[in-house]
């Protein structure tokens, strides 16, 4: 039986970016030789991944879109952990993928070997799943997710403490905090976070946003830097502020206060 290696998973992530890579590019990204990359592509094809290779100048490898993905190569403990993760996701309100979350764990466990399915059934009898029934509904979560994914501006009617208001924002990401969904976006008021359960109406606009994964330069009013530093600090080491220096200093001060608090 062919097993996926760490390098194979790295190649899959690269090819899932939706563009064509040459063997040289993949070799550089993974630190392997071109010959090894060619063998890896053959291995992934054998495992059922829809790899498309184009010979000649301008050629390379790309992943074809495919609605039915190959099975994961999981150890028993990993399979159980994934099942528990899927069950936990069922407790999260308004997951932005529709009703599929209610059946995903059942579909998954039915694909497992019978002995493992029996083991999970026994395990589940000893676990009590307690969802948060007091969380307000956020019916526009799926629409916000679509706007983030497609890099589209949105116009939303929002319930503030001072009444209903309309904002046009450029969404840059979402967060789940205490079972409440938030969207982070840029508006005329700078970078702000909005609770999605307070969105009363939402419309996708035609303007397409730039790819923030390639260019992370935002115009932020100086008065918003303190607020922004607190928001960015919550992302931990996943975010590094390069400029301005004032914001970097604010991040250091925030981190030092946390460090002093928990020494």
VOMAR-21307 format. One record per residue: residue number from 1; x, y, z of N, C-alpha, C in turn. Coordinates in nm, 4 decimals, decimal comma. Last residue first. Example, Ala and Ser with C-alpha at 12.3 -4.5 7.8 and 13.67 -1.06 7.14 Angstrom:
BEGIN
2/1,2850/-0,2250/0,7080/1,3670/-0,1060/0,7140/1,2900/0,0030/0,7870 .
1/1,3190/-0,5690/0,7800/1,2300/-0,4500/0,7800/1,3200/-0,3300/0,7800 .
***
This chain:
BEGIN
263/0,3724/3,5960/3,4444/0,4998/3,5417/3,4923/0,4803/3,4609/3,6199 .
262/0,1455/3,7145/3,3434/0,1445/3,5700/3,3597/0,2795/3,5109/3,4003 .
261/0,1904/3,9893/3,3301/0,0705/3,9407/3,3988/0,0800/3,7922/3,4327 .
260/0,4146/4,0192/3,1739/0,4233/4,0571/3,3148/0,3063/3,9998/3,3955 .
259/0,3025/3,9385/2,9266/0,4115/3,8625/2,9859/0,4220/3,8904/3,1364 .
258/0,1160/4,1437/2,8839/0,0707/4,0051/2,8981/0,1766/3,9205/2,9683 .
257/0,2898/4,3582/2,8635/0,1891/4,3583/2,9697/0,1349/4,2176/2,9932 .
256/0,4329/4,2817/2,6348/0,5024/4,2911/2,7629/0,4031/4,2893/2,8780 .
255/0,2357/4,2994/2,4349/0,2940/4,1687/2,4666/0,3642/4,1711/2,6025 .
254/0,1906/4,5785/2,4386/0,0809/4,4859/2,4695/0,1367/4,3503/2,5109 .
253/0,4443/4,6671/2,3596/0,3906/4,7061/2,4904/0,2780/4,6119/2,5330 .
252/0,4635/4,5565/2,1024/0,5603/4,5171/2,2063/0,5061/4,5493/2,3455 .
251/0,2544/4,6937/1,9757/0,2484/4,5483/1,9866/0,3432/4,4991/2,0962 .
250/0,3552/4,9542/1,9873/0,2323/4,9223/2,0596/0,2177/4,7712/2,0791 .
249/0,5719/4,9228/1,8160/0,5959/4,9538/1,9559/0,4727/4,9240/2,0411 .
248/0,4378/4,8773/1,5740/0,5257/4,7733/1,6285/0,5509/4,7963/1,7771 .
247/0,3158/5,1262/1,5461/0,2319/5,0084/1,5676/0,3146/4,8933/1,6235 .
246/0,5369/5,2875/1,5035/0,4489/5,3144/1,6175/0,3623/5,1938/1,6499 .
245/0,6419/5,1940/1,2655/0,7147/5,1654/1,3894/0,6277/5,1888/1,5127 .
244/0,3745/5,0597/1,0536/0,4719/5,1605/1,0973/0,5363/5,1235/1,2308 .
243/0,5460/4,7583/0,9564/0,5414/4,9037/0,9679/0,3959/4,9439/0,9912 .
242/0,5231/4,4857/1,0164/0,6483/4,5387/0,9630/0,6552/4,6897/0,9812 .
241/0,3945/4,2506/1,2291/0,3777/4,3880/1,1833/0,5139/4,4408/1,1400 .
240/0,3067/3,9234/1,1681/0,4171/4,0110/1,2052/0,3930/4,1486/1,1448 .
239/0,1062/3,6570/1,2713/0,1096/3,7896/1,2082/0,2310/3,8652/1,2597 .
238/0,1287/3,4265/1,4136/0,0922/3,4125/1,2731/0,1021/3,5446/1,1984 .
237/0,1684/3,4584/1,6817/0,2872/3,4626/1,5973/0,2551/3,4452/1,4497 .
236/-0,1480/3,6153/1,7451/-0,0265/3,5491/1,7895/0,0862/3,5625/1,6891 .
235/-0,3853/3,7371/1,7034/-0,3458/3,6392/1,6027/-0,2161/3,5688/1,6395 .
234/-0,4040/3,9289/1,8985/-0,4830/3,8066/1,9182/-0,4460/3,6986/1,8173 .
233/-0,2644/4,1381/1,7904/-0,1991/4,0592/1,8943/-0,2729/3,9283/1,9171 .
232/-0,4496/4,2572/1,6248/-0,3424/4,1791/1,5642/-0,2719/4,0915/1,6668 .
231/-0,6116/4,3877/1,8140/-0,6692/4,2864/1,7260/-0,5605/4,1966/1,6676 .
230/-0,4345/4,5659/1,9323/-0,5001/4,4637/2,0151/-0,5572/4,3524/1,9291 .
229/-0,3654/4,7238/1,7127/-0,2607/4,6463/1,7805/-0,3218/4,5360/1,8659 .
228/-0,6068/4,8520/1,6506/-0,5530/4,7522/1,5582/-0,4472/4,6661/1,6266 .
227/-0,6303/5,0317/1,8637/-0,7319/4,9272/1,8447/-0,6764/4,8144/1,7583 .
226/-0,4039/5,1885/1,8077/-0,4156/5,1189/1,9353/-0,5154/5,0042/1,9262 .
225/-0,4617/5,2930/1,5508/-0,3488/5,2026/1,5712/-0,3598/5,1237/1,7013 .
224/-0,6527/5,4788/1,4945/-0,6972/5,3404/1,5020/-0,5854/5,2439/1,5384 .
223/-0,5360/5,7244/1,4638/-0,6196/5,7062/1,5822/-0,6629/5,5612/1,6009 .
222/-0,4207/5,7039/1,2143/-0,3343/5,6952/1,3321/-0,4151/5,6700/1,4586 .
221/-0,5977/5,4925/0,9827/-0,5810/5,6208/1,0510/-0,4991/5,6031/1,1794 .
220/-0,4436/5,2838/0,7510/-0,5127/5,2855/0,8801/-0,4905/5,4218/0,9447 .
219/-0,4215/5,1122/0,4666/-0,4218/5,2506/0,5115/-0,5070/5,2575/0,6377 .
218/-0,2207/4,8205/0,4389/-0,3494/4,8823/0,4675/-0,3285/5,0283/0,5060 .
217/-0,0789/4,5655/0,2708/-0,0566/4,7067/0,3005/-0,1932/4,7734/0,3165 .
216/-0,0079/4,2965/0,1849/-0,0738/4,3278/0,3108/-0,0433/4,4707/0,3526 .
215/-0,0245/4,1026/-0,0847/0,0036/4,2408/-0,0501/-0,0762/4,2776/0,0739 .
214/-0,0837/3,8324/-0,0877/0,0336/3,8792/-0,1609/0,0719/4,0217/-0,1230 .
213/-0,3099/3,8001/0,0547/-0,2006/3,7083/0,0859/-0,0720/3,7511/0,0161 .
212/-0,4926/3,9711/-0,0462/-0,4204/4,0182/0,0714/-0,3100/3,9231/0,1111 .
211/-0,5545/4,0542/-0,3616/-0,5194/3,9345/-0,2865/-0,4348/3,9748/-0,1673 .
210/-0,8045/4,3170/-0,3782/-0,6724/4,2592/-0,4090/-0,6468/4,1380/-0,3213 .
209/-1,1571/4,2611/-0,4461/-1,0477/4,3091/-0,3624/-0,9152/4,2493/-0,4080 .
208/-1,3824/4,3714/-0,6876/-1,3012/4,2593/-0,6416/-1,1816/4,3140/-0,5647 .
207/-1,7082/4,5032/-0,6866/-1,5649/4,5305/-0,6789/-1,4912/4,4092/-0,6234 .
206/-1,9763/4,4394/-0,6608/-1,9023/4,3837/-0,7745/-1,7523/4,4031/-0,7643 .
205/-2,1018/4,3323/-0,3385/-2,0774/4,4315/-0,4419/-1,9840/4,3735/-0,5474 .
204/-2,3565/4,1582/-0,1713/-2,2223/4,1532/-0,2295/-2,2114/4,2562/-0,3402 .
203/-2,5362/4,2625/0,1079/-2,5340/4,2560/-0,0379/-2,3899/4,2561/-0,0857 .
202/-2,7438/4,1988/0,3874/-2,6095/4,2003/0,3294/-2,6185/4,1844/0,1792 .
201/-2,8962/4,2712/0,7016/-2,9071/4,2554/0,5557/-2,7670/4,2681/0,4984 .
200/-2,8189/4,2548/0,9624/-2,9612/4,2382/0,9323/-2,9876/4,2247/0,7829 .
199/-2,5752/4,1471/1,1794/-2,5997/4,1858/1,0403/-2,7448/4,1542/1,0062 .
198/-2,5310/4,0399/1,4222/-2,5938/4,1721/1,4210/-2,6169/4,2240/1,2789 .
197/-2,3940/3,8090/1,3823/-2,5333/3,7951/1,4263/-2,6052/3,9294/1,4316 .
196/-2,1393/3,8990/1,3258/-2,2244/3,8631/1,2122/-2,3696/3,8443/1,2561 .
195/-1,9842/4,1785/1,4535/-2,0498/4,0536/1,4886/-2,1525/4,0188/1,3816 .
194/-1,6905/4,3098/1,3131/-1,8364/4,3181/1,3208/-1,8911/4,1812/1,3589 .
193/-1,4013/4,5085/1,3500/-1,4623/4,3768/1,3549/-1,6122/4,3946/1,3772 .
192/-1,2097/4,7271/1,1330/-1,3071/4,7010/1,2386/-1,3474/4,5540/1,2374 .
191/-0,9958/4,9694/1,0180/-1,0133/4,8255/1,0330/-1,1019/4,7990/1,1537 .
190/-1,1788/5,2704/0,9286/-1,0584/5,1938/0,9527/-1,0884/5,0450/0,9598 .
189/-1,4164/5,3772/0,8546/-1,3777/5,3974/0,9943/-1,2497/5,3223/1,0291 .
188/-1,4782/5,2976/0,6058/-1,4385/5,4376/0,6197/-1,3899/5,4687/0,7612 .
187/-1,3315/4,9692/0,6473/-1,4392/5,0592/0,6068/-1,3875/5,2024/0,6165 .
186/-1,2278/4,6360/0,6411/-1,1885/4,7758/0,6316/-1,3067/4,8571/0,5808 .
185/-1,3053/4,3691/0,8724/-1,3113/4,4379/0,7446/-1,2683/4,5826/0,7543 .
184/-1,3815/4,0572/1,0040/-1,2895/4,1708/1,0113/-1,2889/4,2376/0,8742 .
183/-1,6643/3,9156/1,1524/-1,5949/3,9435/1,0276/-1,5068/4,0658/1,0506 .
182/-1,7444/3,6520/1,3822/-1,7078/3,7911/1,3549/-1,6480/3,7993/1,2146 .
181/-1,9669/3,4409/1,5601/-1,8904/3,4677/1,4390/-1,8665/3,6181/1,4237 .
180/-1,9443/3,2859/1,8748/-2,0011/3,3963/1,7973/-1,9090/3,4217/1,6788 .
179/-1,8212/3,1036/2,0402/-1,9327/3,0567/1,9575/-2,0067/3,1706/1,8878 .
178/-1,6000/3,2468/2,1293/-1,7081/3,2140/2,2225/-1,8373/3,1800/2,1477 .
177/-1,5370/3,3327/1,8057/-1,4960/3,3611/1,9425/-1,6151/3,3397/2,0346 .
176/-1,4151/3,2960/1,4952/-1,5164/3,2370/1,5828/-1,4666/3,2539/1,7253 .
175/-1,3660/3,5201/1,2206/-1,3193/3,4586/1,3451/-1,4389/3,4028/1,4203 .
174/-1,2483/3,6096/0,8902/-1,3536/3,5782/0,9860/-1,2907/3,5180/1,1105 .
173/-1,1255/3,8723/0,6672/-1,1200/3,7454/0,7383/-1,2354/3,7306/0,8351 .
172/-1,1654/4,1005/0,5279/-1,0326/4,0404/0,5156/-1,0230/3,9087/0,5912 .
171/-1,4069/4,2876/0,3469/-1,3775/4,1815/0,4446/-1,2413/4,1187/0,4201 .
170/-1,4620/4,6059/0,3268/-1,3775/4,5130/0,2517/-1,3385/4,4014/0,3483 .
169/-1,7919/4,7486/0,3565/-1,6646/4,7028/0,4106/-1,5924/4,6132/0,3099 .
168/-2,0233/4,9888/0,4173/-1,9586/4,9181/0,3075/-1,8201/4,8783/0,3572 .
167/-2,3052/4,9937/0,6354/-2,1616/5,0041/0,6143/-2,1245/4,9349/0,4838 .
166/-2,5756/5,1443/0,7959/-2,5297/5,0733/0,6758/-2,3818/5,1013/0,6544 .
165/-2,7489/5,0869/1,1092/-2,6626/5,1646/1,0211/-2,6208/5,0790/0,9030 .
164/-2,9838/5,1153/1,3737/-2,9449/5,0489/1,2497/-2,8608/5,1424/1,1624 .
163/-2,8593/5,2144/1,7016/-2,9594/5,1932/1,5983/-2,9003/5,1301/1,4732 .
162/-2,6549/5,2252/1,8763/-2,7265/5,3509/1,8515/-2,8303/5,3375/1,7415 .
161/-2,5403/4,9820/1,8771/-2,6037/5,0228/2,0029/-2,6838/5,1516/1,9871 .
160/-2,6341/4,8524/1,5487/-2,5401/4,9059/1,6469/-2,6150/4,9422/1,7746 .
159/-2,6905/4,6278/1,3084/-2,7562/4,6773/1,4297/-2,6504/4,7216/1,5297 .
158/-2,6459/4,6977/0,9654/-2,5891/4,6463/1,0893/-2,6603/4,7105/1,2082 .
157/-2,6361/4,6052/0,6355/-2,7158/4,6779/0,7335/-2,6884/4,6150/0,8688 .
156/-2,3607/4,6156/0,4123/-2,4413/4,5465/0,5120/-2,5157/4,6451/0,6009 .
155/-2,2013/4,5414/0,1217/-2,2783/4,6477/0,1865/-2,3710/4,5797/0,2858 .
154/-1,8745/4,4222/0,0525/-2,0139/4,3998/0,0885/-2,0732/4,5281/0,1448 .
153/-1,6299/4,3173/-0,1917/-1,6821/4,4142/-0,0966/-1,8283/4,3823/-0,0665 .
152/-1,4783/3,9974/-0,2227/-1,5796/4,0935/-0,2684/-1,6151/4,1920/-0,1570 .
151/-1,3263/3,7579/-0,2258/-1,2637/3,8905/-0,2167/-1,3562/3,9978/-0,2737 .
150/-1,4315/3,5104/-0,2049/-1,4282/3,5663/-0,3394/-1,3673/3,7061/-0,3442 .
149/-1,4109/3,4686/0,0720/-1,3485/3,3747/-0,0212/-1,3314/3,4356/-0,1597 .
148/-1,5600/3,6805/0,1761/-1,4191/3,6667/0,2111/-1,3475/3,5802/0,1087 .
147/-1,8114/3,6217/0,0642/-1,7465/3,7496/0,0342/-1,5971/3,7446/0,0645 .
146/-1,8633/3,3728/0,1788/-1,8515/3,3829/0,0332/-1,7802/3,5117/-0,0058 .
145/-1,8836/3,4490/0,4478/-1,7777/3,3568/0,4068/-1,7551/3,3652/0,2557 .
144/-2,1166/3,6008/0,4310/-1,9910/3,6660/0,4664/-1,8732/3,5798/0,4239 .
143/-2,2986/3,3988/0,3715/-2,2779/3,5076/0,2751/-2,1468/3,5809/0,3028 .
142/-2,2839/3,2421/0,6032/-2,2456/3,1827/0,4751/-2,2193/3,2906/0,3704 .
141/-2,3825/3,4247/0,7948/-2,2462/3,3724/0,8037/-2,1991/3,3171/0,6702 .
140/-2,6346/3,5238/0,8207/-2,5557/3,5733/0,7073/-2,4113/3,5231/0,7091 .
139/-2,7571/3,4288/1,0549/-2,7930/3,3683/0,9269/-2,7099/3,4141/0,8082 .
138/-2,6909/3,3708/1,3476/-2,6167/3,4567/1,2545/-2,6398/3,4048/1,1126 .
137/-2,8600/3,3716/1,6634/-2,8468/3,3221/1,5268/-2,7731/3,4231/1,4398 .
136/-2,6860/3,3827/1,9795/-2,7822/3,4347/1,8826/-2,7546/3,3825/1,7422 .
135/-2,6495/3,1233/2,2135/-2,5818/3,2025/2,1101/-2,6849/3,2524/2,0086 .
134/-2,7607/2,9515/2,3911/-2,7923/3,0935/2,4088/-2,7272/3,1815/2,3028 .
133/-2,6770/2,6929/2,3628/-2,8098/2,7244/2,3084/-2,8433/2,8730/2,3180 .
132/-2,3975/2,5476/2,2854/-2,4378/2,6709/2,3525/-2,5694/2,7180/2,2912 .
131/-2,3872/2,1885/2,3354/-2,3821/2,3087/2,2540/-2,4287/2,4291/2,3339 .
130/-2,2268/1,9288/2,4551/-2,3084/2,0383/2,5072/-2,2890/2,1614/2,4197 .
129/-2,2113/1,5928/2,4328/-2,1847/1,7127/2,3532/-2,2812/1,8223/2,3992 .
128/-2,0549/1,3554/2,6182/-2,1748/1,4385/2,6154/-2,1415/1,5685/2,5432 .
127/-1,9354/1,0329/2,5749/-1,9107/1,1750/2,5507/-2,0441/1,2482/2,5424 .
126/-1,9789/0,7669/2,5786/-1,9162/0,8242/2,6976/-1,8865/0,9729/2,6830 .
125/-2,0722/0,6970/2,3335/-2,1650/0,6793/2,4464/-2,1106/0,7421/2,5742 .
124/-1,8506/0,7193/2,1715/-1,9488/0,8286/2,1702/-2,0486/0,8178/2,2844 .
123/-1,7188/0,4757/2,2036/-1,6609/0,5978/2,2576/-1,7652/0,7086/2,2708 .
122/-1,8826/0,3055/2,0574/-1,8681/0,2864/2,2019/-1,8161/0,4137/2,2680 .
121/-1,8435/0,4144/1,8012/-1,9794/0,4078/1,8573/-1,9746/0,3894/2,0092 .
120/-1,5708/0,3679/1,7693/-1,6183/0,5062/1,7801/-1,7590/0,5097/1,8393 .
119/-1,5742/0,0880/1,7491/-1,4997/0,1532/1,8560/-1,5483/0,2958/1,8778 .
118/-1,7209/0,0527/1,5137/-1,7736/0,0008/1,6398/-1,7056/0,0680/1,7585 .
117/-1,5414/0,1666/1,3314/-1,6753/0,2243/1,3454/-1,7377/0,1804/1,4772 .
116/-1,3348/-0,0154/1,3550/-1,3137/0,1213/1,4008/-1,4465/0,1942/1,4185 .
115/-1,4536/-0,2427/1,2441/-1,4061/-0,2485/1,3826/-1,3828/-0,1089/1,4396 .
114/-1,5144/-0,1558/0,9802/-1,6217/-0,1879/1,0738/-1,5732/-0,1879/1,2189 .
113/-1,3425/0,1346/0,8524/-1,3524/-0,0093/0,8737/-1,4497/-0,0405/0,9873 .
112/-1,5457/0,4192/0,7441/-1,4359/0,3591/0,8188/-1,4508/0,2078/0,8254 .
111/-1,7669/0,5328/0,6361/-1,6619/0,4950/0,5426/-1,5441/0,4258/0,6118 .
110/-1,9214/0,6099/0,8457/-1,9705/0,4973/0,7658/-1,8675/0,4490/0,6644 .
109/-1,7946/0,8354/0,9347/-1,7771/0,7133/1,0126/-1,8268/0,5911/0,9356 .
108/-1,8750/1,0239/0,7338/-1,7345/0,9887/0,7532/-1,7201/0,8545/0,8249 .
107/-2,1491/1,0463/0,7675/-2,0958/0,9995/0,6389/-1,9533/0,9504/0,6558 .
106/-2,1512/1,1496/1,0274/-2,2128/1,0189/0,9989/-2,1600/0,9615/0,8683 .
105/-2,0237/1,3957/0,9882/-1,9623/1,2964/1,0766/-2,0205/1,1581/1,0523 .
104/-2,2054/1,5248/0,8096/-2,0683/1,4969/0,7693/-2,0036/1,3892/0,8564 .
103/-2,4545/1,6075/0,8803/-2,4426/1,4703/0,8312/-2,2989/1,4291/0,8016 .
102/-2,4377/1,8680/0,9623/-2,5197/1,7780/1,0422/-2,5038/1,6319/1,0011 .
101/-2,2958/2,0055/0,7711/-2,2263/1,9735/0,8960/-2,3045/1,8739/0,9797 .
100/-2,4722/2,0641/0,5655/-2,3873/1,9466/0,5508/-2,3173/1,9094/0,6808 .
99/-2,6271/2,2895/0,5674/-2,6682/2,1796/0,6538/-2,5760/2,0600/0,6489 .
98/-2,3752/2,5486/0,5212/-2,5104/2,4938/0,5115/-2,5324/2,3766/0,6054 .
97/-2,1316/2,6478/0,5817/-2,1366/2,5484/0,4753/-2,2740/2,4821/0,4682 .
96/-2,0543/2,8171/0,8045/-2,0887/2,8721/0,6725/-2,0868/2,7714/0,5577 .
95/-2,2334/2,7384/1,0966/-2,1144/2,7084/1,0177/-2,1447/2,7439/0,8723 .
94/-2,4301/2,8092/1,2943/-2,4158/2,8831/1,1677/-2,2806/2,8639/1,1003 .
93/-2,2714/2,7031/1,5963/-2,3872/2,7562/1,5239/-2,3466/2,8244/1,3934 .
92/-2,1137/2,4025/1,6627/-2,0898/2,5432/1,6302/-2,2090/2,5967/1,5515 .
91/-2,1608/2,1361/1,6863/-2,2084/2,2201/1,7960/-2,1931/2,3692/1,7661 .
90/-2,0360/2,0195/1,4750/-2,1822/2,0211/1,4721/-2,2396/2,1093/1,5820 .
89/-1,7724/2,0172/1,5503/-1,8148/2,1210/1,4573/-1,9663/2,1308/1,4500 .
88/-1,7627/1,7845/1,7007/-1,7550/1,9132/1,7692/-1,8039/2,0259/1,6782 .
87/-1,7690/1,5986/1,4954/-1,8809/1,6034/1,5893/-1,8820/1,7365/1,6644 .
86/-1,5208/1,6524/1,3791/-1,6428/1,6724/1,3001/-1,7656/1,6812/1,3906 .
85/-1,3552/1,5776/1,5919/-1,3528/1,7159/1,5427/-1,4791/1,7472/1,4629 .
84/-1,4093/1,3069/1,6073/-1,4475/1,3918/1,7196/-1,4484/1,5390/1,6792 .
83/-1,2929/1,2285/1,3580/-1,4369/1,2102/1,3825/-1,4848/1,3010/1,4964 .
82/-1,0252/1,2896/1,4056/-1,0973/1,3618/1,3009/-1,2477/1,3487/1,3206 .
81/-0,9668/1,1035/1,6077/-0,9569/1,2469/1,6358/-1,0332/1,3290/1,5330 .
80/-0,9984/0,8644/1,4650/-1,0879/0,8931/1,5773/-1,0871/1,0429/1,6086 .
79/-0,7881/0,8935/1,2823/-0,9250/0,8768/1,2337/-1,0256/0,9091/1,3431 .
78/-0,5684/0,9026/1,4515/-0,5993/1,0200/1,3703/-0,7424/1,0134/1,3192 .
77/-0,5736/0,6426/1,5523/-0,5953/0,7544/1,6436/-0,6303/0,8823/1,5677 .
76/-0,5209/0,4974/1,3097/-0,6458/0,4803/1,3841/-0,6739/0,5982/1,4767 .
75/-0,3927/0,7088/1,0426/-0,3779/0,6067/1,1448/-0,5064/0,6025/1,2277 .
74/-0,5006/0,7737/0,7059/-0,4997/0,8062/0,8473/-0,4666/0,6845/0,9330 .
73/-0,5142/0,9119/0,4156/-0,4355/0,8025/0,4716/-0,4157/0,8316/0,6200 .
72/-0,8332/0,9920/0,2753/-0,7158/1,0277/0,3533/-0,6451/0,9013/0,4021 .
71/-0,9429/0,9280/-0,0622/-0,9495/0,9078/0,0823/-0,8202/0,9493/0,1503 .
70/-0,9776/1,1976/-0,3077/-0,9304/1,0659/-0,2664/-0,9374/1,0514/-0,1147 .
69/-1,2847/1,3810/-0,3641/-1,1435/1,3755/-0,3300/-1,1034/1,2349/-0,2877 .
68/-1,4917/1,4879/-0,5990/-1,4742/1,3703/-0,5147/-1,3254/1,3535/-0,4875 .
67/-1,4660/1,7126/-0,7580/-1,5597/1,7179/-0,6461/-1,5450/1,5990/-0,5517 .
66/-1,1859/1,8672/-0,8791/-1,2485/1,7360/-0,8649/-1,3379/1,7377/-0,7421 .
65/-0,9703/2,0431/-1,0948/-1,0821/2,0474/-0,9997/-1,1525/1,9131/-0,9978 .
64/-0,6300/1,9290/-1,1144/-0,7589/1,9511/-1,1787/-0,8678/1,9599/-1,0729 .
63/-0,3324/2,0776/-1,0380/-0,4375/1,9919/-0,9839/-0,5689/2,0271/-1,0520 .
62/-0,0382/2,0639/-1,2451/-0,1467/2,1348/-1,1786/-0,2505/2,0336/-1,1333 .
61/0,2943/2,1021/-1,3689/0,1920/2,0206/-1,3027/0,0860/2,1113/-1,2417 .
60/0,4195/2,1948/-1,6932/0,4338/2,1745/-1,5499/0,3223/2,0871/-1,4965 .
59/0,5177/2,4219/-1,9605/0,4424/2,3125/-1,8997/0,4671/2,3031/-1,7511 .
58/0,6755/2,5996/-2,0865/0,5520/2,6513/-2,0300/0,4677/2,5453/-1,9635 .
57/0,7922/2,3507/-2,3050/0,8086/2,4862/-2,2530/0,6749/2,5415/-2,2049 .
56/0,6802/2,0107/-2,2136/0,7337/2,1169/-2,2978/0,7477/2,2496/-2,2274 .
55/0,3626/1,8762/-2,0836/0,5036/1,8694/-2,1238/0,5470/1,9945/-2,2004 .
54/0,1670/1,8898/-1,8069/0,1768/1,9495/-1,9395/0,3234/1,9500/-1,9799 .
53/-0,0377/1,6885/-1,6014/0,0978/1,7295/-1,6391/0,0976/1,7775/-1,7831 .
52/-0,2556/1,6894/-1,3383/-0,2488/1,7088/-1,4825/-0,1094/1,7597/-1,5162 .
51/-0,3902/1,4854/-1,0887/-0,2736/1,5626/-1,1330/-0,2732/1,5693/-1,2854 .
50/-0,6093/1,4114/-0,8853/-0,6233/1,4511/-1,0271/-0,5108/1,5425/-1,0738 .
49/-0,5148/1,1284/-0,6940/-0,5200/1,2745/-0,7034/-0,5203/1,3165/-0,8504 .
48/-0,4852/0,8547/-0,6700/-0,6135/0,9078/-0,7150/-0,6244/1,0572/-0,7226 .
47/-0,2470/0,7363/-0,6257/-0,3358/0,7472/-0,5115/-0,4703/0,8092/-0,5471 .
46/-0,1238/0,7719/-0,8713/-0,1634/0,6363/-0,8321/-0,2616/0,6381/-0,7155 .
45/-0,0698/1,0452/-0,8508/-0,1655/0,9984/-0,9517/-0,2150/0,8592/-0,9172 .
44/0,1258/1,0343/-0,6542/-0,0008/1,1011/-0,6250/-0,1086/1,0615/-0,7260 .
43/0,3304/0,9008/-0,7976/0,2720/0,8407/-0,6771/0,1357/0,9011/-0,6461 .
42/0,3888/1,0901/-0,9939/0,3385/0,9588/-1,0352/0,2703/0,8891/-0,9161 .
41/0,4885/1,2897/-0,8326/0,3692/1,3156/-0,9125/0,3052/1,1836/-0,9580 .
40/0,7192/1,1648/-0,7312/0,6087/1,2004/-0,6407/0,4797/1,2243/-0,7180 .
39/0,8777/1,1473/-0,9579/0,8296/1,0234/-0,8965/0,7115/1,0517/-0,8035 .
38/0,9211/1,4227/-0,9926/0,8537/1,3464/-1,0985/0,8000/1,2139/-1,0452 .
37/1,0615/1,4783/-0,7586/0,9305/1,5404/-0,7822/0,8535/1,4626/-0,8883 .
36/1,2971/1,3371/-0,8070/1,2102/1,2961/-0,6967/1,0699/1,3531/-0,7141 .
35/1,3983/1,4891/-1,0201/1,3654/1,3481/-1,0412/1,2720/1,2954/-0,9323 .
34/1,4490/1,7297/-0,8914/1,3462/1,7253/-0,9962/1,3028/1,5813/-1,0208 .
33/1,4865/1,6818/-0,5333/1,5383/1,6898/-0,6697/1,4227/1,6845/-0,7694 .
32/1,3562/1,8986/-0,2699/1,3832/1,7688/-0,3326/1,4414/1,7904/-0,4721 .
31/1,2652/2,1270/-0,1500/1,4019/2,0875/-0,1235/1,4390/1,9519/-0,1800 .
30/1,0174/2,2328/-0,2074/1,0236/2,1170/-0,1168/1,1647/2,0759/-0,0788 .
29/1,0632/2,4480/-0,3791/0,9727/2,4640/-0,2648/0,9912/2,3529/-0,1620 .
28/1,2296/2,3344/-0,5759/1,2787/2,4433/-0,4929/1,1957/2,4584/-0,3660 .
27/1,0530/2,1492/-0,6889/1,1773/2,1027/-0,6272/1,2337/2,2086/-0,5336 .
26/0,8611/2,3181/-0,7932/0,8239/2,2265/-0,6860/0,9473/2,1731/-0,6142 .
25/1,0186/2,4443/-0,9898/0,9569/2,5229/-0,8825/0,9200/2,4341/-0,7649 .
24/1,0858/2,2250/-1,1539/1,1914/2,3024/-1,0871/1,1351/2,3820/-0,9695 .
23/0,8376/2,1503/-1,2528/0,9079/2,0573/-1,1647/1,0187/2,1293/-1,0881 .
22/0,6099/2,4322/-1,2309/0,7071/2,3502/-1,3010/0,7723/2,2558/-1,2002 .
21/0,2635/2,4589/-1,1639/0,4000/2,4657/-1,1143/0,4901/2,3819/-1,2038 .
20/-0,0361/2,6419/-1,2153/0,0568/2,5409/-1,2643/0,1974/2,5669/-1,2087 .
19/-0,2808/2,6949/-0,9511/-0,1985/2,7373/-1,0645/-0,1018/2,6256/-1,1014 .
18/-0,4193/2,6329/-0,7166/-0,4945/2,6603/-0,8386/-0,4123/2,7140/-0,9537 .
17/-0,3239/2,5450/-0,4831/-0,3328/2,6902/-0,4972/-0,3985/2,7306/-0,6284 .
16/-0,2851/2,2777/-0,4812/-0,4211/2,3231/-0,4519/-0,4347/2,4749/-0,4578 .
15/-0,0140/2,2503/-0,5064/-0,0942/2,2346/-0,6274/-0,2380/2,2812/-0,6060 .
14/0,0618/2,2863/-0,2342/0,1077/2,3775/-0,3381/0,0177/2,3716/-0,4608 .
13/-0,0619/2,0687/-0,1092/-0,0984/2,2051/-0,0699/-0,0561/2,3060/-0,1764 .
12/0,0734/1,8594/-0,2403/-0,0712/1,8737/-0,2566/-0,1155/2,0145/-0,2207 .
11/0,3339/1,9003/-0,1435/0,3057/1,9143/-0,2867/0,1580/1,9342/-0,3123 .
10/0,2934/1,8403/0,1269/0,3375/1,9742/0,0891/0,3103/2,0004/-0,0586 .
9/0,2294/1,5718/0,1053/0,1279/1,6649/0,1563/0,1638/1,8090/0,1214 .
8/0,4756/1,4748/0,0144/0,3569/1,4611/-0,0694/0,2485/1,5603/-0,0261 .
7/0,6382/1,5250/0,2355/0,6634/1,5993/0,1119/0,5434/1,5914/0,0180 .
6/0,5387/1,3382/0,4150/0,5238/1,4801/0,4458/0,5437/1,5643/0,3205 .
5/0,3797/1,0775/0,2186/0,4875/1,1320/0,2980/0,4609/1,2802/0,3240 .
4/0,1250/0,8356/0,2048/0,1652/0,9730/0,1791/0,2783/1,0120/0,2735 .
3/0,1820/0,5007/0,0919/0,1484/0,5956/0,1976/0,1981/0,7347/0,1595 .
2/0,0566/0,2223/-0,0818/0,1336/0,3461/-0,0917/0,0874/0,4429/0,0163 .
1/0,0842/-0,1201/0,0000/0,0000/0,0000/0,0000/0,0878/0,1252/0,0000 .
***
